[in-house]
Amino acid sequence: MFETTWYGLTATFFGVGRVSRIPGTLGTAAAVLILLPFGGINILALGAVILLGTAASDMYAKKKGVNDPQEVVIDEVAGYFVSMYGLGVSSAPAAFFLFRVIDIVKPFPVDSAEKLPGGVGIMADDICGGLIVNAILRVVSWLFFEDGAAVIGGYLGVAG
């Protein structure tokens, strides 16, 4: 229907959002497959995905007459890219799992971001979820694989 327009192709991530009954999971999986060979995403590419995704999802939703069409998955792609920004590819499976959980559960402030109007709201909840996942992965990495536990132990007076 709208997939032949630039905004339809972008919003549905080249039709990925129409392939399955679980479009969000499939869109996130597509993001993983794109990110892994490149070893990550740079800030310019991330910004482009967010800006184009916001415009495309807004136009697609307005054309369809639905606030957040299920087949729009560019938001999951952008959110997953945010969750992985600055992290190594070894974080990809954990980021996938955490991102899907947060995208489904929608804890605060993700639920609030979703209520923003148009394409901004379509994209904002997944970007917010990606920021939360990125922060969780950084804290876990620091705590267990760097010197975080020793630092905390030092503050608590516990020998490490």
C-alpha positions in Angstrom: 0.0 0.0 0.0 2.5 2.7 1.1 5.6 0.6 0.9 6.5 2.0 -2.5 6.9 5.5 -1.2 10.2 6.5 0.6 8.3 6.9 3.8 6.5 3.6 3.5 9.8 1.7 2.8 11.5 3.5 5.7 8.7 3.2 8.2 8.3 -0.5 7.6 12.0 -1.0 7.3 11.7 -2.2 3.7 8.7 -4.3 4.5 10.1 -6.1 7.5 7.2 -4.8 9.6 4.7 -6.6 7.4 6.4 -10.1 7.3 5.3 -11.4 10.7 2.8 -11.3 13.6 5.7 -10.1 15.8 6.9 -7.1 13.8 8.7 -5.4 16.7 10.8 -8.4 17.4 11.5 -8.9 13.7 12.4 -5.2 13.3 14.8 -5.5 16.2 16.3 -8.7 14.8 16.9 -6.9 11.4 18.7 -4.1 13.3 21.0 -6.7 14.9 21.8 -8.2 11.5 22.7 -4.7 10.1 24.7 -3.6 13.2 26.8 -6.7 13.7 28.9 -6.6 10.4 29.7 -3.0 11.0 30.7 -3.6 14.6 28.4 -0.8 15.8 26.8 2.5 14.7 28.3 5.9 14.5 26.5 9.0 15.7 25.9 10.4 12.2 24.2 7.1 11.0 22.2 7.0 14.3 21.0 10.6 13.8 20.0 9.9 10.2 18.0 6.8 11.2 16.2 8.8 14.0 15.5 11.8 11.8 14.4 9.9 8.7 12.5 7.4 10.9 10.6 10.2 12.7 9.6 11.9 9.4 8.7 8.6 7.7 6.7 7.1 10.6 4.8 10.4 11.0 3.9 10.5 7.3 3.0 6.8 7.2 0.8 7.0 10.3 -1.0 10.0 9.0 -1.6 8.4 5.6 -2.9 5.2 7.2 -5.0 7.2 9.8 -3.6 5.2 12.8 -1.5 6.7 15.6 1.2 4.0 15.7 0.7 1.3 13.0 2.0 -2.1 14.1 4.0 -2.5 10.8 6.1 0.6 11.5 9.3 -0.9 12.9 11.9 1.8 12.1 11.4 2.8 15.7 12.6 -0.6 16.9 15.6 -0.3 14.6 16.5 3.1 16.0 15.8 2.0 19.6 18.1 -1.0 19.2 20.8 1.2 17.6 20.6 3.5 20.6 20.8 0.6 23.0 24.0 -0.5 21.3 25.6 2.9 20.7 29.2 2.9 22.0 29.1 -0.7 23.1 30.9 -3.7 21.6 29.1 -6.3 19.5 29.4 -8.8 22.4 26.6 -6.8 24.0 24.3 -7.5 21.1 22.4 -10.5 22.5 21.8 -8.8 25.9 20.8 -5.6 24.3 18.3 -7.5 22.1 16.7 -9.2 25.0 16.6 -6.2 27.3 15.3 -3.9 24.5 12.5 -6.3 23.7 11.5 -6.6 27.4 11.5 -2.8 27.8 9.7 -2.2 24.5 6.9 -4.7 25.6 6.7 -3.7 29.3 7.1 0.1 28.7 8.2 1.2 32.1 8.4 4.9 33.0 9.5 7.1 31.2 9.0 4.9 28.1 5.2 4.9 28.5 5.2 8.7 28.7 7.4 9.2 25.6 5.0 7.0 23.6 2.2 9.5 24.2 4.0 12.3 22.3 2.2 13.2 19.0 2.9 11.7 15.6 6.2 10.4 14.5 7.9 11.8 17.5 5.8 9.6 19.8 6.3 6.6 17.6 10.1 7.0 17.8 10.5 8.5 21.3 9.4 5.5 23.3 11.9 3.2 21.6 14.7 5.7 21.7 14.0 6.2 25.4 14.0 2.4 25.9 17.3 2.2 24.0 18.8 4.8 26.3 17.7 2.7 29.3 19.1 -0.5 27.9 22.4 1.3 27.0 22.7 2.6 30.6 21.9 -0.9 32.1 24.5 -2.5 29.9 27.1 0.1 30.8 26.5 -0.3 34.6 26.6 -4.1 34.4 29.8 -4.0 32.4 31.4 -1.5 34.8 30.2 -3.4 37.9 31.2 -6.9 36.8 33.9 -6.5 34.1 35.7 -3.4 35.2 36.5 -2.1 38.6 33.0 -1.1 39.7 32.6 -3.7 42.4 36.0 -2.7 43.9 35.0 1.0 43.9 31.7 0.3 45.5 33.4 -2.1 48.0 35.9 0.7 48.8 33.1 3.1 49.6 31.4 0.5 51.8 34.6 -0.4 53.6 34.6 -3.9 52.2 37.9 -5.3 51.1 37.9 -6.5 47.5 
